[in-house]
Amino acid sequence: MPTAKLFISLLCFSLLTLSVTARPYVLVLSQEDFKDEPPSDPDSSPEWDEFGDSDSYKSEEDLDPGSWRQIFEPTSTQPQPQPQSDTEALYYSVVTKLMTGDARLIEEGSGEIETAAESGYPTAQSVLGFLWGMGLLRERSKQKAFVYHHFASDGGNMQSKMALAYTYTRQDMFDKSVKLYAELAEVAVNGFLISKDSPVIEPIRLHNGAEDNKEALRKSKGEEDEDFQILEYQAQKGNAAAMYKVGLFYYFGLRGLRRDHSKALSWFLKAVEKGEPRSMELLGEIYARGSGVERNYTKAFEWLTLASKHHLYSAYNGIGYLYVKGYGVDSKNYTKAKEYFEKAAENDEVGGHYNLGVMFLRGIGVKRDVRLACKYFIVAANNGQPKAFYQLAKIFHLGVGMFY
């Protein structure tokens, strides 16, 4: 039982920094946008790119050093990053041992994590802080947990920043907690930008072995899942809706399937041939992101235009975005971009409201109006747009654009 408790606790800990987002066609703001004067070239910021151009600025490892992703989600298409030091190699060896479920290896890893932490490796310090705080493999000590999280946070570890922010909030030390939460939120938003894998929300229930939950376990079998096999069979027989759904499963990596952009692209193309319009928008996204294919903004524009003609209004955001950046079109055209964002907003597409907010906040093709931008962000936030919550939080925190 202690081993099972440790495994579940470490699994939850490892998932702290995973982020999700809604449809991808939204513009992004940086801290520069909240200064008195907007940037001279409002769309030149490396943070502002929903289709992954910021890959060259920050990698996932840069944003989340020591991530357990390479252990939980190994991929055959991308080489695994090699440890940059003996300490980092020791750290990943320890994590692997802690996740084995083998009592002897867990005990061995428990001692080795202290060696890695004492050498100053922030992620090892964070894990050790977590173990002290939970009382796992050692007597619980909030004081020692705080110390290790403090040093790990200073070293840039995101999990420890989260732990400290929560601790400060519980102690009513809100100035310190909001500073950390602001840093975490910015990293999360940047995480949306650097990934070519469009994230999606999929509720997952952890199975701890204490109950008979065969249905929950069955749904994580990926290609072995009976329901998926039936869906795939229907797709192979020419069912357009099934083709689209199979493409979604591979594109987003749903129900235990590994992401496979090549298979997703194949199924979306087959679905379009059968007259399934929803695949058009995703084909536009695939070509814009370069997910499994060579990036081609011209093709992205063509597919998004076709999708919009079938009343898929979120595609208007993609078209507007391409006009803002001048990708796949003759040149940048802020007037056309604004028109497409307005069409999206008029058809209750939340991204349209958010993108209009960005245009007015940054003064892109319009006179800068922070209050109007705020109103657009509020509409978007009230409809669940996650980046709108983030931008409003920054606005309210800095006290700009406030109105009553």
Summary of the structure (lengths in Angstrom):
residues: 404
radius of gyration: 23.2
end to end distance: 54.4
largest distance: 65.7
contacts: 1283
relative contact order: 0.10
helix: 62%
strand: 0%
